[in-house]
Amino acid sequence: MPTVVLFICVSVFLIIGGSSLQGFLNQILNWVTSNMGWGYMWIYIINFLFFVYLMLSKYGNIRLGEPDDKPVYKNFQWGSMVFATAIDASILMLSMVDPLMYVQHPEGSVKPYSATAYNLAHMYGQYDWGPMAWLMFAAPTIAIGYMMYNKKRKIQSLSDA
């Protein structure tokens, strides 16, 4: 219920704010995207280092499930399912948005909507779907899996984990 109330309050605020609020929010977005790119990269780097630590520490030996349990799927099958589920929602939501963004606002001195912008747009979009982006799904997956299979709690929400 609190989520619904918060959603309604924010929606009303955004509707009433109109174009003046849109201009203000665009300024914030432009500042964040222009000045905080290093912060996004550090989030990915810290996340990657966290998983290296997990893998090499005593926590890397924790199995999800009972000690005698055999894996239901082979590594390739499991990896394929993880890949498919992690990427499908992102592709459905952003497969058209990312290339259009890169065509409209290409990197460097490339002219928007030029042939070069179109060539770069399909290439830059590939960086959004790489392993670093998949790492962002891994931490909550580990937390939920540990709580479900090792602590025997019937959850499927990160907030419960």
Rosetta constraint file for C-alpha pairs under 8 A:
AtomPair CA 1 CA 5 HARMONIC 6.44 0.50
AtomPair CA 2 CA 6 HARMONIC 6.07 0.50
AtomPair CA 3 CA 7 HARMONIC 6.01 0.50
AtomPair CA 4 CA 8 HARMONIC 6.15 0.50
AtomPair CA 5 CA 9 HARMONIC 6.15 0.50
AtomPair CA 6 CA 10 HARMONIC 6.12 0.50
AtomPair CA 7 CA 11 HARMONIC 6.01 0.50
AtomPair CA 8 CA 12 HARMONIC 6.11 0.50
AtomPair CA 9 CA 13 HARMONIC 6.15 0.50
AtomPair CA 10 CA 14 HARMONIC 6.12 0.50
AtomPair CA 11 CA 15 HARMONIC 6.10 0.50
AtomPair CA 12 CA 16 HARMONIC 6.02 0.50
AtomPair CA 13 CA 17 HARMONIC 5.95 0.50
AtomPair CA 14 CA 18 HARMONIC 6.65 0.50
AtomPair CA 14 CA 21 HARMONIC 7.19 0.50
AtomPair CA 17 CA 21 HARMONIC 4.87 0.50
AtomPair CA 17 CA 22 HARMONIC 7.44 0.50
AtomPair CA 18 CA 22 HARMONIC 6.36 0.50
AtomPair CA 19 CA 23 HARMONIC 6.13 0.50
AtomPair CA 20 CA 24 HARMONIC 6.43 0.50
AtomPair CA 21 CA 25 HARMONIC 6.09 0.50
AtomPair CA 22 CA 26 HARMONIC 6.02 0.50
AtomPair CA 23 CA 27 HARMONIC 6.28 0.50
AtomPair CA 24 CA 28 HARMONIC 6.46 0.50
AtomPair CA 25 CA 29 HARMONIC 6.14 0.50
AtomPair CA 26 CA 30 HARMONIC 5.98 0.50
AtomPair CA 27 CA 31 HARMONIC 6.11 0.50
AtomPair CA 28 CA 32 HARMONIC 6.15 0.50
AtomPair CA 29 CA 33 HARMONIC 6.07 0.50
AtomPair CA 30 CA 34 HARMONIC 5.88 0.50
AtomPair CA 31 CA 35 HARMONIC 5.76 0.50
AtomPair CA 31 CA 36 HARMONIC 7.61 0.50
AtomPair CA 32 CA 36 HARMONIC 5.07 0.50
AtomPair CA 32 CA 37 HARMONIC 7.48 0.50
AtomPair CA 33 CA 37 HARMONIC 6.06 0.50
AtomPair CA 36 CA 40 HARMONIC 6.92 0.50
AtomPair CA 37 CA 41 HARMONIC 6.53 0.50
AtomPair CA 38 CA 42 HARMONIC 6.22 0.50
AtomPair CA 39 CA 43 HARMONIC 6.30 0.50
AtomPair CA 40 CA 44 HARMONIC 6.61 0.50
AtomPair CA 41 CA 45 HARMONIC 6.21 0.50
AtomPair CA 42 CA 46 HARMONIC 5.91 0.50
AtomPair CA 43 CA 47 HARMONIC 6.05 0.50
AtomPair CA 44 CA 48 HARMONIC 6.10 0.50
AtomPair CA 44 CA 132 HARMONIC 6.22 0.50
AtomPair CA 44 CA 133 HARMONIC 7.78 0.50
AtomPair CA 44 CA 135 HARMONIC 7.75 0.50
AtomPair CA 44 CA 136 HARMONIC 7.65 0.50
AtomPair CA 45 CA 49 HARMONIC 6.17 0.50
AtomPair CA 46 CA 50 HARMONIC 6.05 0.50
AtomPair CA 47 CA 51 HARMONIC 6.48 0.50
AtomPair CA 47 CA 135 HARMONIC 7.06 0.50
AtomPair CA 47 CA 136 HARMONIC 7.36 0.50
AtomPair CA 48 CA 52 HARMONIC 6.36 0.50
AtomPair CA 48 CA 132 HARMONIC 7.51 0.50
AtomPair CA 48 CA 135 HARMONIC 7.07 0.50
AtomPair CA 49 CA 53 HARMONIC 6.12 0.50
AtomPair CA 50 CA 54 HARMONIC 6.18 0.50
AtomPair CA 51 CA 55 HARMONIC 6.00 0.50
AtomPair CA 52 CA 56 HARMONIC 6.20 0.50
AtomPair CA 53 CA 57 HARMONIC 5.82 0.50
AtomPair CA 54 CA 58 HARMONIC 7.51 0.50
AtomPair CA 54 CA 59 HARMONIC 5.59 0.50
AtomPair CA 54 CA 60 HARMONIC 5.16 0.50
AtomPair CA 55 CA 59 HARMONIC 6.96 0.50
AtomPair CA 55 CA 60 HARMONIC 4.28 0.50
AtomPair CA 55 CA 61 HARMONIC 7.75 0.50
AtomPair CA 56 CA 60 HARMONIC 5.99 0.50
AtomPair CA 57 CA 61 HARMONIC 7.83 0.50
AtomPair CA 58 CA 62 HARMONIC 7.56 0.50
AtomPair CA 63 CA 67 HARMONIC 6.93 0.50
AtomPair CA 64 CA 145 HARMONIC 6.62 0.50
AtomPair CA 64 CA 146 HARMONIC 5.92 0.50
AtomPair CA 64 CA 149 HARMONIC 5.60 0.50
AtomPair CA 64 CA 150 HARMONIC 6.00 0.50
AtomPair CA 65 CA 69 HARMONIC 6.45 0.50
AtomPair CA 65 CA 146 HARMONIC 7.93 0.50
AtomPair CA 65 CA 149 HARMONIC 4.61 0.50
AtomPair CA 65 CA 150 HARMONIC 5.31 0.50
AtomPair CA 66 CA 149 HARMONIC 7.57 0.50
AtomPair CA 66 CA 150 HARMONIC 7.03 0.50
AtomPair CA 73 CA 77 HARMONIC 5.87 0.50
AtomPair CA 73 CA 78 HARMONIC 5.75 0.50
AtomPair CA 74 CA 78 HARMONIC 6.09 0.50
AtomPair CA 75 CA 79 HARMONIC 5.94 0.50
AtomPair CA 76 CA 80 HARMONIC 6.03 0.50
AtomPair CA 77 CA 81 HARMONIC 6.30 0.50
AtomPair CA 78 CA 82 HARMONIC 6.23 0.50
AtomPair CA 79 CA 83 HARMONIC 6.04 0.50
AtomPair CA 80 CA 84 HARMONIC 6.05 0.50
AtomPair CA 81 CA 85 HARMONIC 6.06 0.50
AtomPair CA 82 CA 86 HARMONIC 5.98 0.50
AtomPair CA 83 CA 87 HARMONIC 6.07 0.50
AtomPair CA 83 CA 134 HARMONIC 8.00 0.50
AtomPair CA 84 CA 88 HARMONIC 5.83 0.50
AtomPair CA 85 CA 89 HARMONIC 7.24 0.50
AtomPair CA 86 CA 90 HARMONIC 7.31 0.50
AtomPair CA 86 CA 134 HARMONIC 6.85 0.50
AtomPair CA 86 CA 137 HARMONIC 7.19 0.50
AtomPair CA 87 CA 91 HARMONIC 6.01 0.50
AtomPair CA 87 CA 129 HARMONIC 7.34 0.50
AtomPair CA 88 CA 92 HARMONIC 6.13 0.50
AtomPair CA 89 CA 93 HARMONIC 6.14 0.50
AtomPair CA 90 CA 94 HARMONIC 5.76 0.50
AtomPair CA 90 CA 95 HARMONIC 7.35 0.50
AtomPair CA 91 CA 95 HARMONIC 4.73 0.50
AtomPair CA 93 CA 97 HARMONIC 7.78 0.50
AtomPair CA 94 CA 98 HARMONIC 5.91 0.50
AtomPair CA 95 CA 99 HARMONIC 7.30 0.50
AtomPair CA 96 CA 100 HARMONIC 6.42 0.50
AtomPair CA 97 CA 101 HARMONIC 6.07 0.50
AtomPair CA 98 CA 102 HARMONIC 6.31 0.50
AtomPair CA 98 CA 121 HARMONIC 7.70 0.50
AtomPair CA 98 CA 125 HARMONIC 5.87 0.50
AtomPair CA 99 CA 103 HARMONIC 6.12 0.50
AtomPair CA 99 CA 118 HARMONIC 7.90 0.50
AtomPair CA 99 CA 121 HARMONIC 4.86 0.50
AtomPair CA 99 CA 122 HARMONIC 5.77 0.50
AtomPair CA 99 CA 124 HARMONIC 7.85 0.50
AtomPair CA 99 CA 125 HARMONIC 6.07 0.50
AtomPair CA 100 CA 104 HARMONIC 6.08 0.50
AtomPair CA 100 CA 121 HARMONIC 7.33 0.50
AtomPair CA 101 CA 105 HARMONIC 5.87 0.50
AtomPair CA 101 CA 106 HARMONIC 7.70 0.50
AtomPair CA 101 CA 121 HARMONIC 7.85 0.50
AtomPair CA 102 CA 106 HARMONIC 4.82 0.50
AtomPair CA 102 CA 107 HARMONIC 7.49 0.50
AtomPair CA 102 CA 117 HARMONIC 7.03 0.50
AtomPair CA 102 CA 118 HARMONIC 7.81 0.50
AtomPair CA 102 CA 120 HARMONIC 7.40 0.50
AtomPair CA 102 CA 121 HARMONIC 4.83 0.50
AtomPair CA 102 CA 124 HARMONIC 7.45 0.50
AtomPair CA 102 CA 125 HARMONIC 7.84 0.50
AtomPair CA 103 CA 112 HARMONIC 5.82 0.50
AtomPair CA 103 CA 113 HARMONIC 5.44 0.50
AtomPair CA 103 CA 114 HARMONIC 7.79 0.50
AtomPair CA 103 CA 117 HARMONIC 5.11 0.50
AtomPair CA 103 CA 118 HARMONIC 5.58 0.50
AtomPair CA 103 CA 120 HARMONIC 7.78 0.50
AtomPair CA 103 CA 121 HARMONIC 5.59 0.50
AtomPair CA 104 CA 112 HARMONIC 5.10 0.50
AtomPair CA 104 CA 113 HARMONIC 6.09 0.50
AtomPair CA 104 CA 117 HARMONIC 7.92 0.50
AtomPair CA 105 CA 112 HARMONIC 5.97 0.50
AtomPair CA 106 CA 110 HARMONIC 5.92 0.50
AtomPair CA 106 CA 111 HARMONIC 7.11 0.50
AtomPair CA 106 CA 112 HARMONIC 6.07 0.50
AtomPair CA 106 CA 117 HARMONIC 5.82 0.50
AtomPair CA 106 CA 120 HARMONIC 7.60 0.50
AtomPair CA 106 CA 121 HARMONIC 7.39 0.50
AtomPair CA 110 CA 114 HARMONIC 7.59 0.50
AtomPair CA 110 CA 116 HARMONIC 6.94 0.50
AtomPair CA 110 CA 117 HARMONIC 6.31 0.50
AtomPair CA 111 CA 116 HARMONIC 7.80 0.50
AtomPair CA 111 CA 117 HARMONIC 6.71 0.50
AtomPair CA 112 CA 117 HARMONIC 6.02 0.50
AtomPair CA 113 CA 117 HARMONIC 5.76 0.50
AtomPair CA 113 CA 118 HARMONIC 6.65 0.50
AtomPair CA 114 CA 118 HARMONIC 6.45 0.50
AtomPair CA 115 CA 119 HARMONIC 6.27 0.50
AtomPair CA 116 CA 120 HARMONIC 6.10 0.50
AtomPair CA 117 CA 121 HARMONIC 5.92 0.50
AtomPair CA 118 CA 122 HARMONIC 6.77 0.50
AtomPair CA 119 CA 123 HARMONIC 6.81 0.50
AtomPair CA 120 CA 124 HARMONIC 5.96 0.50
AtomPair CA 121 CA 125 HARMONIC 6.20 0.50
AtomPair CA 122 CA 126 HARMONIC 6.97 0.50
AtomPair CA 123 CA 127 HARMONIC 7.61 0.50
AtomPair CA 124 CA 128 HARMONIC 7.52 0.50
AtomPair CA 125 CA 129 HARMONIC 7.48 0.50
AtomPair CA 126 CA 130 HARMONIC 6.95 0.50
AtomPair CA 128 CA 133 HARMONIC 6.70 0.50
AtomPair CA 129 CA 133 HARMONIC 6.02 0.50
AtomPair CA 129 CA 134 HARMONIC 7.39 0.50
AtomPair CA 130 CA 134 HARMONIC 6.71 0.50
AtomPair CA 131 CA 135 HARMONIC 6.23 0.50
AtomPair CA 132 CA 136 HARMONIC 7.02 0.50
AtomPair CA 133 CA 137 HARMONIC 7.52 0.50
AtomPair CA 134 CA 138 HARMONIC 6.74 0.50
AtomPair CA 135 CA 139 HARMONIC 7.12 0.50
AtomPair CA 136 CA 140 HARMONIC 7.94 0.50
AtomPair CA 137 CA 141 HARMONIC 6.36 0.50
AtomPair CA 138 CA 142 HARMONIC 6.12 0.50
AtomPair CA 139 CA 143 HARMONIC 6.37 0.50
AtomPair CA 140 CA 144 HARMONIC 6.10 0.50
AtomPair CA 140 CA 158 HARMONIC 6.20 0.50
AtomPair CA 141 CA 145 HARMONIC 5.92 0.50
AtomPair CA 142 CA 146 HARMONIC 5.95 0.50
AtomPair CA 143 CA 147 HARMONIC 6.28 0.50
AtomPair CA 143 CA 158 HARMONIC 7.32 0.50
AtomPair CA 143 CA 161 HARMONIC 6.01 0.50
AtomPair CA 144 CA 148 HARMONIC 6.09 0.50
AtomPair CA 144 CA 155 HARMONIC 7.20 0.50
AtomPair CA 144 CA 156 HARMONIC 6.47 0.50
AtomPair CA 144 CA 157 HARMONIC 6.98 0.50
AtomPair CA 144 CA 158 HARMONIC 6.18 0.50
AtomPair CA 144 CA 161 HARMONIC 5.53 0.50
AtomPair CA 145 CA 149 HARMONIC 5.81 0.50
AtomPair CA 145 CA 150 HARMONIC 7.70 0.50
AtomPair CA 146 CA 150 HARMONIC 5.21 0.50
AtomPair CA 146 CA 151 HARMONIC 6.65 0.50
AtomPair CA 147 CA 151 HARMONIC 4.82 0.50
AtomPair CA 147 CA 152 HARMONIC 6.29 0.50
AtomPair CA 147 CA 153 HARMONIC 5.74 0.50
AtomPair CA 147 CA 154 HARMONIC 7.99 0.50
AtomPair CA 147 CA 155 HARMONIC 7.43 0.50
AtomPair CA 147 CA 161 HARMONIC 6.04 0.50
AtomPair CA 148 CA 152 HARMONIC 4.95 0.50
AtomPair CA 148 CA 153 HARMONIC 4.94 0.50
AtomPair CA 148 CA 154 HARMONIC 5.81 0.50
AtomPair CA 148 CA 155 HARMONIC 6.24 0.50
AtomPair CA 148 CA 156 HARMONIC 7.85 0.50
AtomPair CA 149 CA 153 HARMONIC 7.56 0.50
AtomPair CA 155 CA 160 HARMONIC 6.35 0.50
AtomPair CA 155 CA 161 HARMONIC 7.20 0.50
AtomPair CA 156 CA 160 HARMONIC 7.50 0.50
AtomPair CA 157 CA 161 HARMONIC 6.64 0.50
